[in-house]
Amino acid sequence: MQKFARFMELFWLVLAVATAGWAVYVITTQGWVAGQFWLWFPLVCAAMWAYRRFTRRKMAEWEARQHGSDPPRH
């Protein structure tokens, strides 16, 4: 499960960067009014990345407490 969580975290980060690039492209070619809508996509992807990262870290700490070991350092 840890590998899947890492993969999804990376997936959202890559998607955030890709959609940010697309948003910048649309804004530069079509103007601010036409391109401002596209900024929502990288914002949502970045929020999902932050949520996945926060959740993964909390789950790792919880698992470490369950096994009686030190939590992983970030």
C-alpha positions, 0 to 999 in steps of 0.5 A: 500500500505504501508504494501505491500511496507514493505513486499517487502522490507523484501522479498528482504532482506531475499532473499539477505541473503539466496542467500548470504548463498548459494553463500558462500556454493558454494564457499566453496564446489566448489571453487572461480572460480565456485562460484564467479558467485553466488555472483551476486544474493545477490548483485542484491537482496541487491540493490533491497532492498535498492531501495525499502527502499529508495522509501518507505521512500520518499513516506512516506515523500511525503504523510506526506507533502500532509497531512501537518504532520511531516514526519516519523522518521527513 
